[in-house]
Amino acid sequence: MYGATIAPTNNLKLRNIGKNLHNNSKGIRKIDTSKDKVPPGPPNFKRIESREEFDNTISFGTDEYKMVVVRFYATWCKSCRAMQPLFRRLVYRHSDILFVEVTVSDRTKFVIDDLGVEKLPFGHIYVPGIGLAERMSISKKNFPDLVAAMKYHYTSPVALI
């Protein structure tokens, strides 16, 4: 009674062979399950992949927007992932500020070498007429400091030059 074995079955409906397969009326198709794909976001949001693109974005952003807020993060960083919803909320609330995300990886070594990013998540605030105005760690604990710095530079008379 307790030692009875169940014979293996070849019925594919009973087995969950491929969790990333979807059966629809046109047949089975593979579903993209990569976590790295994130929707592009609103027009005041940009994701950077190279130093040249970073320089062009900062130059464009300080000409066209009131300021540029940059978030440096890594996909493996738990604290960085926890910050993403807070950062995205700022993106949707402030359409006159350009928000930039830079993934720290082998392709973006300039972040550590040239920009002095000490730890992750890290942030920069660029203001027209000043350039780099703030550098700070932006973990969930000190996120209010980033918001306070944004408000300060947003209302600062130097930023209006």
Backbone bond lengths (Angstrom), bond angles and torsions (degrees), N, CA, C in turn:
res aa  C-N    CA-C-N  psi(-1)  N-CA   C-N-CA  omega(-1)  CA-C   N-CA-C  phi
1 M - - - 1.437 - - 1.534 110.77 -
2 Y 1.341 117.75 -53.62 1.451 119.39 -179.56 1.521 112.15 -80.74
3 G 1.292 117.78 -21.76 1.452 121.42 -177.31 1.523 113.51 -90.23
4 A 1.317 118.31 6.53 1.465 120.86 -178.17 1.520 109.97 -69.27
5 T 1.314 114.93 137.78 1.462 119.66 178.53 1.512 109.57 -106.15
6 I 1.312 115.04 153.96 1.456 120.62 178.42 1.520 107.25 -98.75
7 A 1.308 115.23 130.07 1.461 119.63 -179.01 1.527 109.65 -69.43
8 P 1.343 117.66 140.85 1.460 119.88 178.43 1.524 110.92 -63.47
9 T 1.293 115.68 148.59 1.459 120.46 -178.22 1.529 110.26 -116.78
10 N 1.293 116.17 149.97 1.450 121.54 176.03 1.524 111.38 -103.77
11 N 1.322 116.84 7.21 1.444 121.54 -179.31 1.535 108.89 -75.16
12 L 1.323 117.74 111.56 1.466 121.66 -175.93 1.519 113.02 -70.02
13 K 1.316 117.79 -20.81 1.454 119.62 179.31 1.527 111.85 -68.84
14 L 1.319 116.83 -25.65 1.455 120.58 -178.36 1.520 112.51 -88.79
15 R 1.306 117.13 -14.68 1.462 120.41 -176.99 1.520 109.82 -105.16
16 N 1.290 116.43 143.91 1.457 121.46 176.49 1.517 107.71 -103.65
17 I 1.329 115.72 74.98 1.455 120.99 -174.74 1.518 110.99 -71.08
18 G 1.278 118.11 -54.85 1.462 120.92 -176.72 1.509 110.42 -118.71
19 K 1.318 117.11 108.36 1.453 120.04 -179.99 1.527 111.20 -69.24
20 N 1.318 117.16 -20.61 1.453 119.56 -178.07 1.529 112.05 -98.49
21 L 1.331 118.06 19.47 1.449 122.22 175.99 1.516 109.27 -106.44
22 H 1.308 116.48 142.46 1.453 121.72 -179.23 1.520 108.25 -126.12
23 N 1.320 116.91 126.87 1.449 121.89 -179.14 1.522 108.36 -97.53
24 N 1.308 117.04 115.96 1.455 120.80 176.18 1.517 108.74 -122.91
25 S 1.314 116.97 -174.02 1.465 120.26 -175.81 1.533 112.34 -67.90
26 K 1.346 118.39 -20.31 1.458 121.25 -179.24 1.521 112.50 -93.99
27 G 1.286 117.83 3.64 1.458 121.34 -179.54 1.520 110.92 118.77
28 I 1.294 115.58 -170.82 1.454 120.69 -178.53 1.524 108.80 -91.60
29 R 1.330 115.95 130.74 1.455 120.02 176.37 1.518 109.05 -128.25
30 K 1.308 115.38 152.00 1.452 120.75 -178.74 1.521 109.49 -84.26
31 I 1.317 117.22 135.27 1.450 123.45 178.10 1.513 108.47 -95.72
32 D 1.320 117.16 135.06 1.461 121.85 178.12 1.530 108.39 -76.06
33 T 1.311 117.08 115.71 1.457 121.37 -176.82 1.520 112.45 -109.96
34 S 1.310 118.29 15.57 1.463 119.64 -178.60 1.515 109.84 -68.84
35 K 1.320 116.31 136.93 1.457 122.05 -178.31 1.520 111.52 -84.76
36 D 1.327 117.73 -12.86 1.457 120.73 -176.93 1.519 112.53 -75.69
37 K 1.333 117.61 -18.98 1.454 119.82 -178.85 1.518 109.10 -79.05
38 V 1.326 114.99 117.82 1.450 122.19 179.04 1.513 106.64 -124.12
39 P 1.328 118.03 140.45 1.458 118.62 178.79 1.524 111.18 -57.28
40 P 1.327 117.66 148.89 1.460 120.78 -173.61 1.520 114.38 -61.83
41 G 1.296 119.96 -33.92 1.447 121.37 178.48 1.518 112.75 95.71
42 P 1.332 116.29 -177.44 1.470 121.45 -177.97 1.529 111.72 -72.98
43 P 1.336 117.98 174.15 1.466 120.69 -176.40 1.532 114.32 -66.14
44 N 1.318 118.18 -20.81 1.466 120.25 179.37 1.534 112.00 -92.35
45 F 1.328 116.71 22.08 1.467 122.47 -179.95 1.519 109.10 -128.78
46 K 1.331 116.58 135.99 1.466 120.51 -179.39 1.518 109.54 -143.88
47 R 1.331 115.98 141.08 1.465 122.53 175.58 1.524 108.00 -107.44
48 I 1.326 117.49 131.41 1.467 123.62 -172.07 1.526 110.52 -107.09
49 E 1.345 115.47 141.92 1.460 121.40 -179.63 1.532 114.33 -121.68
50 S 1.356 118.82 -12.66 1.467 120.21 -176.95 1.525 110.78 -146.76
51 R 1.339 115.88 165.20 1.465 120.87 179.03 1.535 111.07 -65.06
52 E 1.302 117.03 -42.18 1.469 120.79 179.51 1.521 110.78 -60.74
53 E 1.325 116.44 -45.04 1.458 121.30 178.56 1.528 110.66 -63.88
54 F 1.335 116.62 -37.02 1.464 121.36 178.16 1.532 110.11 -63.43
55 D 1.329 117.22 -50.03 1.466 121.46 -179.34 1.531 111.60 -60.67
56 N 1.324 116.50 -43.33 1.468 120.32 179.17 1.528 111.57 -64.69
57 T 1.318 116.68 -39.58 1.460 121.06 -179.12 1.517 111.05 -67.64
58 I 1.330 117.52 -42.66 1.469 120.68 179.09 1.523 109.70 -64.65
59 S 1.326 117.16 -42.65 1.468 121.45 178.60 1.528 110.95 -62.63
60 F 1.330 117.17 -46.65 1.460 122.10 178.53 1.523 110.58 -65.37
61 G 1.326 115.76 -43.58 1.464 120.77 -176.45 1.512 113.12 -63.53
62 T 1.321 117.42 -40.18 1.461 119.24 -179.70 1.530 111.37 -74.39
63 D 1.330 118.18 -18.11 1.463 121.06 175.16 1.528 111.98 -84.12
64 E 1.322 116.34 -39.71 1.464 121.16 -171.73 1.536 114.90 -98.72
65 Y 1.311 117.79 -21.73 1.468 121.12 -176.04 1.525 109.83 -120.63
66 K 1.332 116.12 166.19 1.469 120.48 179.69 1.520 111.97 -69.87
67 M 1.320 117.29 -29.52 1.467 122.65 176.25 1.513 109.31 -166.04
68 V 1.330 115.24 168.34 1.462 121.64 177.66 1.526 107.48 -123.91
69 V 1.329 116.11 126.38 1.463 122.06 177.39 1.517 107.54 -111.44
70 V 1.344 116.20 123.25 1.462 121.87 -176.34 1.524 109.21 -112.55
71 R 1.318 115.52 133.59 1.468 121.48 175.36 1.518 107.99 -116.14
72 F 1.333 116.32 122.39 1.455 122.91 175.13 1.516 107.29 -98.92
73 Y 1.327 116.55 129.46 1.464 120.50 -176.20 1.519 110.49 -149.32
74 A 1.324 115.14 169.25 1.466 122.00 174.27 1.521 108.03 -129.82
75 T 1.314 116.12 147.59 1.463 120.22 -177.61 1.523 112.07 -69.38
76 W 1.331 117.55 -24.90 1.468 121.42 -179.01 1.531 112.12 -86.56
77 C 1.319 118.40 -8.66 1.466 123.63 -173.88 1.531 110.64 -84.28
78 K 1.316 116.63 117.41 1.458 121.65 -178.04 1.524 111.57 -64.81
79 S 1.320 116.59 -42.17 1.460 121.18 178.91 1.530 111.00 -64.05
80 C 1.331 116.25 -36.41 1.475 120.89 178.44 1.520 110.73 -65.05
81 R 1.319 116.60 -41.46 1.469 120.45 178.69 1.524 111.10 -66.30
82 A 1.327 116.68 -34.45 1.462 120.27 178.50 1.525 111.53 -68.32
83 M 1.332 117.22 -27.76 1.463 122.59 -179.25 1.524 113.12 -79.70
84 Q 1.299 118.21 -22.00 1.458 121.31 -172.60 1.534 113.58 -56.09
85 P 1.333 120.48 -46.98 1.470 118.80 179.98 1.531 113.06 -63.05
86 L 1.323 117.06 -36.29 1.462 120.01 178.83 1.527 110.89 -66.72
87 F 1.324 116.07 -42.75 1.463 120.98 179.30 1.524 110.28 -64.93
88 R 1.331 117.04 -44.04 1.463 120.98 179.36 1.529 111.71 -63.31
89 R 1.325 117.09 -34.10 1.466 120.28 177.13 1.528 110.17 -62.58
90 L 1.332 116.80 -40.70 1.465 120.34 176.70 1.523 111.25 -62.61
91 V 1.336 115.96 -38.66 1.463 120.66 -179.73 1.524 110.45 -58.00
92 Y 1.311 117.07 -45.60 1.457 120.95 -177.24 1.527 112.46 -75.13
93 R 1.307 118.33 -25.95 1.466 121.41 -178.89 1.522 113.85 -82.48
94 H 1.333 118.26 -26.20 1.460 121.73 -174.50 1.528 109.94 -123.06
95 S 1.317 116.31 88.09 1.460 120.04 -177.41 1.525 112.66 -75.96
96 D 1.330 118.35 -13.88 1.461 120.82 179.83 1.530 113.06 -95.62
97 I 1.337 116.70 9.58 1.466 123.13 176.05 1.521 107.30 -119.28
98 L 1.334 116.89 134.70 1.464 121.34 176.99 1.526 108.89 -87.94
99 F 1.321 116.63 126.53 1.457 122.54 178.97 1.529 108.22 -109.55
100 V 1.332 115.01 133.00 1.456 121.18 -175.17 1.528 108.95 -127.54
101 E 1.322 116.15 137.22 1.464 121.61 173.83 1.523 108.75 -115.62
102 V 1.329 115.61 133.65 1.459 121.59 176.96 1.515 107.59 -124.08
103 T 1.335 116.48 117.87 1.450 121.51 177.25 1.528 108.94 -80.85
104 V 1.309 116.54 127.90 1.465 120.68 178.58 1.520 107.73 -84.93
105 S 1.344 115.42 118.15 1.462 121.85 -179.39 1.525 108.09 -154.33
106 D 1.311 116.28 -173.00 1.466 120.24 177.54 1.526 111.74 -63.35
107 R 1.333 116.68 -33.51 1.464 120.35 -179.96 1.529 112.37 -73.40
108 T 1.310 117.20 -21.81 1.462 120.78 -177.22 1.533 111.36 -116.65
109 K 1.311 116.43 45.64 1.469 121.10 179.03 1.523 112.84 -65.05
110 F 1.325 117.84 -19.93 1.462 120.83 178.97 1.518 111.82 -59.01
111 V 1.326 116.74 -24.69 1.457 121.09 -179.31 1.522 110.47 -60.41
112 I 1.310 116.48 -47.80 1.459 120.78 -178.08 1.523 110.40 -79.54
113 D 1.323 117.26 -41.68 1.464 121.63 -176.24 1.528 112.78 -70.74
114 D 1.332 117.66 -49.59 1.465 121.29 -171.53 1.528 114.60 -98.64
115 L 1.317 117.85 -34.95 1.457 120.40 -172.21 1.529 113.75 -96.26
116 G 1.313 117.56 -5.74 1.461 120.52 175.14 1.518 115.53 69.12
117 V 1.299 116.57 36.03 1.464 119.39 176.10 1.521 107.75 -74.66
118 E 1.322 116.06 118.55 1.459 121.67 -172.58 1.522 113.16 -88.72
119 K 1.317 116.03 -40.80 1.465 120.87 179.30 1.509 108.56 -150.83
120 L 1.309 116.25 170.19 1.455 121.00 -177.24 1.520 110.34 -117.06
121 P 1.301 117.57 146.39 1.456 130.24 -9.12 1.533 110.79 -72.82
122 F 1.317 115.36 148.82 1.464 121.70 -176.22 1.517 107.69 -135.14
123 G 1.319 116.89 153.39 1.450 119.76 -177.52 1.506 113.71 -138.52
124 H 1.326 115.10 152.81 1.454 123.68 173.52 1.524 107.94 -127.00
125 I 1.326 115.36 147.04 1.458 121.02 171.27 1.524 106.80 -122.52
126 Y 1.327 115.95 122.17 1.463 122.79 177.86 1.520 108.42 -108.35
127 V 1.344 115.63 131.64 1.455 121.67 -177.03 1.531 108.60 -122.01
128 P 1.341 118.11 138.31 1.459 120.01 176.77 1.534 111.12 -59.03
129 G 1.307 116.55 136.60 1.451 121.38 179.78 1.515 113.70 87.15
130 I 1.322 117.25 -18.46 1.469 121.67 -179.08 1.522 110.60 -113.94
131 G 1.324 116.49 -43.79 1.460 121.26 -172.33 1.527 108.64 93.22
132 L 1.321 116.45 -133.17 1.460 120.60 179.70 1.526 108.95 -72.30
133 A 1.324 116.68 112.10 1.462 121.64 -176.32 1.529 112.03 -100.52
134 E 1.320 117.95 -32.67 1.470 121.88 -177.18 1.514 110.27 -141.13
135 R 1.329 115.72 141.97 1.472 123.99 170.14 1.512 106.17 -130.32
136 M 1.311 117.41 127.58 1.465 118.56 -178.16 1.520 112.35 -159.51
137 S 1.311 113.59 155.07 1.452 120.14 170.67 1.525 106.59 -75.34
138 I 1.318 117.57 135.90 1.472 119.44 -177.01 1.523 111.08 -124.16
139 S 1.309 115.92 57.18 1.462 119.28 174.75 1.530 108.40 -73.29
140 K 1.293 116.50 173.68 1.458 121.11 -178.35 1.525 110.91 -61.00
141 K 1.322 116.02 -33.19 1.462 121.03 -177.99 1.526 112.17 -67.15
142 N 1.335 117.55 -39.98 1.458 119.01 -178.19 1.533 112.89 -109.73
143 F 1.324 117.13 25.66 1.455 121.77 174.53 1.525 112.22 -61.05
144 P 1.330 119.24 -37.61 1.474 118.99 176.48 1.539 112.93 -58.72
145 D 1.330 117.69 -27.92 1.464 120.33 176.65 1.527 111.10 -65.78
146 L 1.337 116.96 -37.97 1.460 120.83 176.74 1.518 110.21 -64.19
147 V 1.317 116.69 -45.15 1.461 120.95 -179.89 1.530 110.23 -63.10
148 A 1.334 117.14 -41.09 1.469 121.08 178.71 1.526 110.71 -64.40
149 A 1.324 117.72 -41.14 1.463 121.45 178.11 1.526 110.59 -65.47
150 M 1.332 117.22 -38.96 1.454 120.48 176.79 1.525 110.84 -62.04
151 K 1.333 116.61 -45.14 1.468 120.55 179.65 1.518 110.87 -63.19
152 Y 1.326 116.83 -41.48 1.458 120.99 -179.63 1.524 110.92 -61.62
153 H 1.319 117.08 -49.57 1.456 120.56 -177.96 1.523 112.52 -74.07
154 Y 1.325 117.24 -24.55 1.462 121.23 178.22 1.522 110.25 -69.15
155 T 1.328 116.25 -38.90 1.459 120.88 -177.60 1.526 113.40 -96.62
156 S 1.323 117.29 -4.21 1.461 121.65 -178.77 1.527 110.19 -66.11
157 P 1.346 117.25 135.51 1.466 119.24 179.54 1.529 112.79 -65.60
158 V 1.335 118.37 -24.37 1.467 121.34 178.99 1.532 109.75 -66.53
159 A 1.337 116.46 -32.82 1.461 120.40 -178.55 1.527 112.24 -69.27
160 L 1.334 117.22 -18.46 1.452 120.32 -177.14 1.529 112.91 -88.09
161 I 1.321 118.08 -1.75 1.461 121.72 -179.22 1.510 110.85 -68.50
